[in-house]
Amino acid sequence: MAVATFCFTSCGNKTQQGEAIDSVAVMDSLAQDEANGVIDALKAAIDSKDASLLNDILAQAKEKAAELVKQNPELAKQYIAKVQNFVKENETAIKEAFAGNAAAAAAVNALTSDEAADGLSSAIDKLVSDAEDVKDAAKDAAKKQVETAENTAKEKVQEQKEAAKEKANKAIDDAANKATSNVKKSLGL
């Protein structure tokens, strides 16, 4: 899953490859830092064989994943993949350390099952897709607002031109009528 995530995040616009590589490296570093904290705590819980501590750490890992999904879905994928990989790699040791503890076993199984990983990945992908749809809709709405404002401004300019033209024509007509009247008076008509 981590390899697939890396492949998907590293693919992109080739004209911006330098930027993509930097953002992938930064995201990978952030995900690694977040995951390392959880992994260190999991190691301590396994060493101490404290089921309550293990359950607390796994619950905190899920909360952190949910928080990351809202902030940066790609970072969340990487974080979850790293934590899941650690749990999968150490599944035997964890199960031995917590043999007989149903809650700990259930938490480990929930994290390591393929269905959980697939479901989480699908949920994150849907969030990313939904966010893109919202972003596209917002762009379209903004574009329509700009077009509407431009059209309204053009209409106002046209109305002002027409009003100015009417005023000018009326002034010309009034001046012509006055001049005609003055000529008629001077001629005695």
C-alpha positions as CSV (number, residue, x, y, z in Angstrom):
1,M,0.0,0.0,0.0
2,A,2.9,2.4,0.8
3,V,4.5,1.6,-2.6
4,A,1.2,2.2,-4.4
5,T,0.7,5.5,-2.4
6,F,4.2,6.6,-3.4
7,C,3.6,5.7,-7.0
8,F,0.3,7.7,-7.1
9,T,1.7,10.7,-5.4
10,S,4.9,10.8,-7.5
11,C,3.0,10.7,-10.8
12,G,1.9,14.0,-12.0
13,N,2.5,16.8,-14.4
14,K,6.0,16.3,-15.8
15,T,6.5,20.1,-16.3
16,Q,6.3,20.5,-12.5
17,Q,8.4,17.4,-11.6
18,G,10.8,19.3,-9.4
19,E,7.9,20.7,-7.3
20,A,6.2,17.3,-7.2
21,I,9.4,15.6,-5.9
22,D,9.8,18.2,-3.2
23,S,6.2,18.0,-2.1
24,V,6.4,14.2,-2.0
25,A,9.5,14.3,0.0
26,V,8.0,16.7,2.5
27,M,4.8,14.7,2.8
28,D,6.8,11.5,3.2
29,S,8.9,13.2,5.9
30,L,5.7,14.5,7.8
31,A,4.0,11.1,7.5
32,Q,7.2,9.4,8.8
33,D,7.5,11.8,11.7
34,E,3.9,11.3,12.7
35,A,4.1,7.5,12.3
36,N,7.4,7.2,14.1
37,G,5.8,8.7,17.2
38,V,3.0,6.1,17.1
39,I,5.5,3.3,16.3
40,D,7.7,4.3,19.3
41,A,4.7,4.3,21.6
42,L,3.6,0.9,20.2
43,K,7.0,-0.5,20.8
44,A,6.9,0.7,24.4
45,A,3.4,-0.8,24.9
46,I,4.5,-4.1,23.4
47,D,7.6,-4.2,25.7
48,S,5.6,-3.4,28.8
49,K,2.8,-5.8,27.7
50,D,0.3,-3.1,28.8
51,A,-3.0,-3.9,26.8
52,S,-4.6,-0.7,28.0
53,L,-1.7,1.4,26.7
54,L,-1.7,-0.5,23.4
55,N,-5.5,0.2,23.0
56,D,-5.0,3.8,23.9
57,I,-2.2,4.2,21.4
58,L,-4.1,2.5,18.6
59,A,-7.1,4.7,19.4
60,Q,-4.9,7.8,19.2
61,A,-3.5,6.6,15.9
62,K,-7.0,6.3,14.5
63,E,-7.8,9.8,15.8
64,K,-4.7,11.2,14.2
65,A,-5.5,9.5,11.0
66,A,-9.0,11.0,11.0
67,E,-7.5,14.4,11.6
68,L,-4.9,14.0,8.8
69,V,-7.7,12.8,6.4
70,K,-9.4,16.2,6.9
71,Q,-6.2,18.2,6.5
72,N,-4.3,16.2,3.9
73,P,-5.6,12.9,2.6
74,E,-2.4,11.9,0.9
75,L,-0.4,12.5,4.1
76,A,-3.1,10.4,6.0
77,K,-2.6,7.5,3.5
78,Q,1.2,7.5,4.1
79,Y,0.8,7.8,7.9
80,I,-1.7,5.0,8.0
81,A,0.4,2.8,5.7
82,K,3.5,3.2,7.9
83,V,1.6,2.4,11.1
84,Q,-0.1,-0.6,9.5
85,N,3.2,-1.9,8.1
86,F,4.7,-1.7,11.6
87,V,1.7,-3.5,13.1
88,K,1.7,-6.1,10.3
89,E,5.5,-6.7,10.6
90,N,5.2,-7.1,14.4
91,E,1.8,-8.8,14.5
92,T,3.2,-12.1,15.8
93,A,5.1,-10.3,18.6
94,I,2.0,-8.2,19.5
95,K,-0.3,-11.2,19.6
96,E,2.2,-13.1,21.8
97,A,2.6,-10.2,24.1
98,F,-1.2,-9.8,24.4
99,A,-2.4,-13.4,24.2
100,G,-5.8,-13.7,25.7
101,N,-6.6,-10.0,25.5
102,A,-9.5,-9.9,23.1
103,A,-9.6,-6.0,22.9
104,A,-5.9,-5.9,21.9
105,A,-6.3,-8.7,19.4
106,A,-9.4,-7.0,17.9
107,A,-7.5,-3.6,17.6
108,V,-4.6,-5.3,15.9
109,N,-6.8,-7.2,13.6
110,A,-8.7,-4.1,12.7
111,L,-5.5,-2.3,11.8
112,T,-3.9,-5.2,9.9
113,S,-6.9,-6.6,7.9
114,D,-6.9,-6.1,4.2
115,E,-10.5,-4.9,4.3
116,A,-9.7,-2.2,6.7
117,A,-6.8,-0.9,4.5
118,D,-8.9,-1.1,1.4
119,G,-11.9,0.6,3.1
120,L,-9.7,3.3,4.5
121,S,-8.0,3.9,1.2
122,S,-11.3,4.0,-0.6
123,A,-12.7,6.5,1.9
124,I,-9.7,8.7,1.6
125,D,-9.9,8.5,-2.3
126,K,-13.5,9.5,-2.1
127,L,-12.7,12.5,0.2
128,V,-10.0,13.6,-2.3
129,S,-12.4,13.2,-5.2
130,D,-15.2,15.1,-3.3
131,A,-12.8,17.9,-2.5
132,E,-11.8,18.2,-6.1
133,D,-15.5,18.3,-7.1
134,V,-16.1,21.0,-4.6
135,K,-13.1,22.9,-5.8
136,D,-14.2,22.6,-9.4
137,A,-17.7,23.7,-8.5
138,A,-16.4,26.7,-6.7
139,K,-14.2,27.7,-9.7
140,D,-17.2,27.4,-12.0
141,A,-19.4,29.5,-9.6
142,A,-16.6,32.1,-9.4
143,K,-16.2,32.2,-13.2
144,K,-20.0,32.6,-13.6
145,Q,-20.0,35.5,-11.0
146,V,-17.2,37.2,-12.9
147,E,-19.1,36.7,-16.2
148,T,-22.3,38.0,-14.7
149,A,-20.5,41.1,-13.3
150,E,-18.9,41.8,-16.6
151,N,-22.2,41.5,-18.4
152,T,-23.9,43.7,-15.9
153,A,-21.1,46.3,-16.2
154,K,-21.4,46.2,-20.0
155,E,-25.2,46.7,-19.8
156,K,-24.7,49.7,-17.5
157,V,-22.2,51.2,-19.8
158,Q,-24.5,50.7,-22.7
159,E,-27.4,52.2,-20.8
160,Q,-25.3,55.2,-19.9
161,K,-24.3,55.7,-23.5
162,E,-27.9,55.5,-24.6
163,A,-28.9,58.0,-21.9
164,A,-26.1,60.4,-22.9
165,K,-27.0,60.1,-26.5
166,E,-30.6,60.9,-25.8
167,K,-29.6,63.9,-23.7
168,A,-27.3,65.1,-26.5
169,N,-30.0,64.7,-29.1
170,K,-32.6,66.5,-26.9
171,A,-30.1,69.3,-26.3
172,I,-29.5,69.5,-30.1
173,D,-33.2,69.5,-30.8
174,D,-33.8,72.2,-28.2
175,A,-31.0,74.3,-29.5
176,A,-32.3,73.9,-33.1
177,N,-35.9,74.7,-32.0
178,K,-34.7,77.8,-30.1
179,A,-32.6,79.0,-33.1
180,T,-35.5,78.4,-35.4
181,S,-37.8,80.4,-33.0
182,N,-35.3,83.2,-32.8
183,V,-35.0,83.4,-36.6
184,K,-38.8,83.5,-37.0
185,K,-39.1,86.3,-34.4
186,S,-36.4,88.3,-36.2
187,L,-38.1,87.8,-39.5
188,G,-41.4,88.8,-37.9
189,L,-43.1,85.5,-38.5
